[in-house]
Amino acid sequence: MQLVCQNKIEEIPGKVAEQQLEGNLKSEFEKLLQESFKYNFEQGDIVTGNVVRIERDGILVDVGGKSEGFVPIKELSNMPIDSPEDVVKEGDRLEFYILREENENGQLTLSLKRVAQARGWVQLEQQKKSDETIRARISAVVKGGVVVDVYGLRGFVPASQLRVKGTTPEELIGMEIPMKILETDTKRNKLILSQRLAVQEEKAAQREKILSTLEAGQTVTGEVVRIADFGAFIDLGGLDGLLPISEISWERVSHPSDVLRVGDMVTTKVLKVDRDKGHISLSLKQMQPDPWKEIEDKFQEGQVLNGTVRKIQSFGAFVQIYPGVDALLPTVEMSETPNVKPEDIVQVGQNVKAIIKKFSPKEHKISLSLRGVDVSDLLN
């Protein structure tokens, strides 16, 4: 009995040792299993790591994997760089995008610029929803438009959405201009932008500002942007004002193009501001001395003067008697003979001697007569 008991007593330590061994193996297995989950990296994941070494063709990063991850130099920045040190330095702790899963050596291929791009897409989506205006740099001119860089991404601006004046396509490269986001498609890596919409919004804001500050009588300077038969349009910095043909000069103007050219810079006086309709009326002649005031002491009724026929109408002719001042010579005052035609008596460009019948410079009215003046006194 003692022997049996002794054998049983001797067997107990062996079983305990076996149980302890099994427990240790199980613990090690669980630890390895946890470690395997810890390093279960997949393509597309974002991981955090420390830059441990910089090489000529890229950098090595510790992300807690079986071995250090590698970032090729082309994956460091969307912009051309000469050296990895232009972007990172040893010890930097950054986020990286997994381009390729571990190779046979357990090394991951990582990207730094893809993280910036991913964040860029998120930011662009948010800005598109809020209709924000962003700024983008033109990097290349291509068929149908230009390519721009924004947040590490490449976008396209169709030619129809560009509003850059006075430059050749090549001169656009490097310019940073305001843009509105038309379309974002992360799956297709598609980004379409518009400068035209951004400019329209900017001009709308400028128009509101201009309209809120302009008052009649103010002096403004702007560029002639369009000429029509009835006048010229002056860009006042986002809002066009109308300069009517009658307000171009004190002298008679046949057509605005006789005095103005597109691109001319002119200083005018504001005649009227209609904030409800957004209309501004301008005057160029108000910037010049008023000839009607200058002649108040130069002429009087009954005075004989010389003038030049400027225009003939059925009711008479307009005769310039002073620069910027035209007087009316009615048909009935051209001859003692009734029912004469103006063109039978005078011609455009002809110099005539006439008598002042009525003189009202404050009302801008002067009436002439040839009656009582010898026809031989008409000057050729």
Secondary structure, DSSP 8 states (H G I E B T S, - for coil): -HHHHHHHHHHHHHHHHHHHHHHHHHHHHHHHHHHHHHT---TT-EEEEEEEEEETTEEEEE-SSSS-EEEEGGGT-SS--S-GGGT--TT-EEEEEEEE---TT---EEESHHHHHHHHHHHHHHHHHTT-EEEEEEEEEETTEEEEEETTEEEEEEGGG----S--GGGGTT-EEEEEEEEEETTTTEEEEEHHHHHHHHHHHHHHHHHHH--TT-EEEEEEEEEETTEEEEE-SSSEEEEEGGGT-SS--S-GGGT--TT-EEEEEEEEEETTTTEEEEESGGGS--HHHHTTTT--TT-EEEEEEEEEETTEEEEEEETTEEEEEEGGGT-SSSS--HHHH--TT-EEEEEEEEEEGGGTEEEEE-TTS-GGG---
